[in-house]
């Protein structure tokens, strides 16, 4: 069952169309419980597209329903935003309190969740992101990866059907990126959350169920990560750099060393090299 169905979505930041189309005739579907990665270089339209899913941008052209809600129905906009949560690049911009548990509770209070339900929801949200014991801490005293997980906890407390990560690892160091990516995978694999991740780091997409490649506002291709990220022509057209394991595979192939299969991850690369011995 699809949670997101979009057809011929187009959007221009200039009301008269003078700035051109940021996204142009995009078709997209996301199934319940699916992990979808939307990849493309900076400025290709990734963020513009996903901001339609919770009506942060109005639908100008095309059709789009999210969790059965037509995004044009303004009377349902708060329900839409509750079932489709978003985590942004800079977690500092999402904090409204100097205490973690109060920050997470803020969204619940805005949606008039009964007061007796708020503490257990906050506790569960912190558990889901692996931040138990941080309820009394200040968000601004945490590391980048920890801040992003607290921002995610604020989204999870609302129990959304869909979680969108809008370049959520772009401002993090390698340790923080690993923390957030591990949390994404755990939410998908163990909690069966529907995940939409947009990024220009192709390595982050290797664990997705499906990848959409966007270039200049249009969908170039979609399919399993192995089909998309090992395709040299598609990678070149989108201006993306293939995963390092794929690049090593191609270098070895050019040097006359044939591995049995093209790997996506470092672990797969080691396995393929071991098979040669």
N, C-alpha and C positions, 0 to 999 in steps of 0.2 A: 504494500500500500504506500502510495506517495504522500509525503508530508508537504512537499513543495512541488508545484506544477507551474512553470512559466513558459509562455509562448510569445515570441516576437517582441521581447522587451527592449525598448530603446529609450535613451535618456540624453538630454542636452542640458548643460548648465546655463546656456543662454536661452531665455524664453523665446526669442525669435529664431533660434537655431543657428545664430551667427557664429557660435563657438564650435559648431560641429557636434557630432554625437559621441558622448563618452562611452556608451554601450549601444550596439547597433544590431537589433533583431536577434537577441539572445534567446535560445530555447534551453531550459534546464529543468531537470527533475531530481528530487532527492527522496529516497525511500526511507521509511521508518526504520530507525536503528542503523542507518548507513553512515559511514565515515567518508565524506567527500572532500577532496582537496581541489581548490581553484588556484591555478598557478599562472603567473605571467609577470613580465617585467613591470617596474614601477610606472604608474600612469596608464596602464593598459585597460583599466575599467573594473578591476576586481572589487575594490571597496564600493564603487558606485553600484555594482550589481547587488552585493549582499545587503546594502543599506535599504534596498527595496523590500527585503524579506520581513523587516519589522517596521516598515513605513517611515524610516528616518528620511527617506526620499520618496516623494509622491510618484506614483506610476503615471508616466506621461503617455506612453504607447505600449500596446500589448496587453496580455492577460497574465494575471498572477494570483494564485491562491496558496495560502500557507496554513497548514493544519485545518483545512476546510474553510478558511476565512478569505473572502475576497479583499485584497489589500486596499481597494477603493472605498470600502465601507467604513467611513470615519467613526461611526458609532461603536465599532469593534476594535478601535486602534489600541486601547489599553489591554484588551484581552490578547490581541496579537503580540504586543510587546512582552506580555507576561509569558506566553508560550514559546517565544523566540528570543532568547537572551543573547547578548553580545558582549564579548570581551575585547577591548581595544588595545592599541599599541602601548599607550602610556598609562599604567595603572594609577599613577598619582592623580590623573585627571578624573578618576572614578570615585575617589575617597571623599566622604563628606563628614567623617568623624575622626577623632584622634584615638579612638579605641576600636579594636577589630570587631568585637561582638556588636557594638553599637552601629558600626558601619554596615554590617551584614543585615542587622535588624531594620535599618532605615527603609530599604525597599519593601520589606514585609509590612511595615507600618503604613507606607504610602498606599499599598494595595488593600489596606484594612483587614489584614489577617488577624483573627482573634488573638488577643494578647497572650493567652495561655499556650498558644501554638508556637509562638515566636522562639522562646528559648530552645525547645527541642529541634526546631528547624535550623537554627544557627549552629547548634552542636553537630547536627548531622552534616550540614554543609562543610564545616571544618573537617569532619572525618573524611568526607569524600575527596578533599584535596590534600589530605595528609598533613593538616595543620592543627591537630588537636593540641591543646595546651597553649595556644597563642591568643585565646579569646580576650585577654586583658592587655595585650601588647598594643603599642601604637603602630599603625601600618607604615608610618614614615621612618620607623627605625628598623625595618626589615630589608632583606636583600631584594634585588630586582625580581628574582624568580619567586620568592615568598610573597612579595607584593602582588604579583600577577595571580598567584594561587588564591590570595585573599579576595582579589577582585572577582575571580571566578566563583568563589564561595558565595559572594553576594548575589551572583546570577543563579547559582544552583539552589539557593534557599527558596527561590520562587518556583522551583520545580518545573522548569521549562521543558517542552518537548524537544526543542532544538537549541543547540548552543553554537554560536558563530564566533570563531576566533579570527578577528580582523588584524592580521599581521601582529599577533599577540606576542611573538618572540623577537620581533625586530629590534627592540631596544635592550635586549638581555645579553649577558655574557654567555659563554658556552655552558657553564653550569646551570644558569637560570633557564636556558633554552631546554636543556635535558629534563629539568624538573617539570616544566610546563608540558612538554611533549609526552613525558611519561604519564602525567595526569590525564591528558587527552586520551591516550590509549586505554588507560584504566577505566575511564568513564565510558568509553565505547565498548570495551570488551567485557567489563564486569557489571556495569550499571546499564548497559544497552542504550546509552544516550545517542541521539542523532547528532553527529558532529559535522560542522562545515568549517573548514580551515582555509584561509586564503594566505598565500605566501609567495615570495619569489625564491625561497630556499627549497630546491627540489628534493633534498635529502629528507625534509620534513614530511614529504608526501608518500614515502615508500610503504608506510603502513596503512594507507587509505584503501578503502574498497574501490573507489573510482576517482579518477583525476579528470578535471576539465582544464584545458589549455586555452588561455585567452590572449589574443594579440590585437591591439588597436581596436578594442571594444567589441570584438567578435570572437565567438567560440571557434577555434581551429579544429579541435578534436576532443573526444572524450573516450575513456576506457580504463581498463585496469592499469595500475602504476607500471607494471612490467612492459606493457605495450606502449605506453606514452613516454616513459622516461628513458627507454633504451632506443628510441627512434631518433636517430641523428638529425634527420631532415626536420622533424617537428621541433626539436630542441633549438636548432638554428633559426627556424622561422619565428619562434617566440622570444629569441634572444636569451634563453636560459642556458645554464651550464649543467650538463648531466651530472648525476651522482658520481662521486669520486670512484666508486667501484666500477661503474660503467666506463669511465674515462681510462682507468687502468686496463680494463678488458680490451678496449679499443687499441690502446698503445701496444699491448702484448700481441694482439692480432696483427697489427701493422708490422711488428717485429718478427712475424712468422710463428708465434706461439699461440696455438688454438686451445682455448679452454672449452670444456664440454658445453657450458651454458653461460649466458651473460648474467652476471650477478647484479643485484640492486644494492646490497649492503656489504659492509666490510666482512661480516661473518660469512656471507655467501661467497665472497671472493676467496677467502681462506679455504673454504670447502672445495671450491672448484680447482684451486691450485693444488690442493692435496690429492685430488683425483688423478693428477698428472703423474704423481710419483708412484 
